[in-house]
Amino acid sequence: MPENIPADADANGNALFARRVALVGAMHRAGVRLMPGTDAPLRNSPPGFGLHAELDLFVQAGMSPLEALRSATIEPAQALGMADSSGTIARGMLADLVLLDADPLVSVTSLRRVSAVIANGRLVDRLQVERTLVPRP
């Protein structure tokens, strides 16, 4: 870290972040279609983990857990013109599934409680899931 960071940088950064979360809530209440976008290969936001944090923030901003889940499933499928083949679970749709130990409609933090994964039509064993979920240094 640079040596010339102001003493109040953390407080200012936290206040700015809170304002951004509030802005997301205002946009949601105004009907703006929101989708998560943190799933990038960034050092502080590894793929998967950033999505969980962003959905938590969507709920903090005022979305219901269902609305947050839709923002990461149905909304992207519609925006990409793929709603006829993805974004929902139904016969004939393309899908990888994550089975959870808790209800994400009660709390999106339940998305972290993975029981099993079905990818490319195959059940991925629990050890393989755990190895995938543990961030590597």
N, C-alpha and C positions, 0 to 999 in steps of 0.2 A: 504494500500500500504506500502511496506517496506520503511524504511527511507533512505536506501542507494542507491536509484535510481539516476544515474548520471543526471546532469542538461541537457545534450544533448540527453537524451533517446528518447524523442518525435521526435526530428528532425531525429535522426538515424532510428527510427522505421518507420517514414513516408517515408524516402528515400528508405529503404528496401522494403516497401510495393509498392512504385512506380516501383521499379525494378521488383518486382514479377508480377505486372500488365503488364509491358512491355514484360516480358518473356512469359506470356500467349498470348500476341499479336504475338510474334515471332513464338510460337508454332502453332498458328492458321494459320499464313501465310505459314508455312512449311507443312501444311496439316494434323497436328495432330488432331484427333477427340477429342473434348473437351465436357465434360458434367459437369453441376453444381453439387456440392456436399456439400453444407452448410446446408442442411435441416436436422439438427441433434438437439437433445434436449440439446443444450448448453445454458447457461445463457445469453450469449451475441449474440446468433443466434437462436432465437426461430423458430420452424418450420414455413415455409412460408415466413417470413420476410427475412431470410437469403438468400433464393432463389431470391427474388426480388433484393436484394443488389448485389448478385453475377451476375445476368444477366445484371445489370447496369454496373458492372465492365467488363464483357465480351465486351460490346459495347465500353466502354472507352478504352479497349485494342485493338479495331480495328474491332470487328465483327459488321456486320450490325444487326439491330434489328431482321430481319428474321433469320439470322444465330444463334443469341442468343436464339431465341424461339425454333429453331430446336434442339439446344443443350439440351433443357429441355423436348423435346417431342419425336421426331423421333429418335434421336441418342440413348437415353436410351432404347427405345423399340427395336432397332436393336441390341444393345449391349447385351440385355437380351434374345435375340432370340424370342421376342414377337411382331415383326413388323406385323405379320399376324393378330393380334388382338388388338393392341394398338399403340399409337404414332401419329395417324392421325384421322381425323373425316371423317367417311364414313359408309355407311350402313353395319351393322353386326359387327362393331368394338366396343370394350369395351370403354366407355368414360364417364367421368364426365366433364361437361363443365362450363366454367366461361365466362359469357357475360360481355363485357366491354363497358364503355361509351366513349371510345376513341380508336384510331387505334394503336395497339402495333407495327405495322410495321413502323410507323412514329417515335415512341419512346417507348422503353420498360417500361418507367415509367408509361405508360398507363395501365400496368397490375395492378396497384394499384387502378384503377378507376372501381371497380366492380359494375355492375348493378344487376346481378343475378347469381345464381349458380344452376346448375342442377346436382344433385348427386344421384346415384343409381336410375336414371330414374324419380326423383321427383324434382320439383322446390323448392328451399330453399328460404324462404321469406327474404326480405331485412333486417329486424331486426335481424334475425338469422345470416345472413352474417356479419352484423356490429358487433354483439357480438363476432363472431369468429375472426374478423380481429383486434379487439382491444386487444393489449397485456395485459395480467393480471399480476399484481405485484407478 
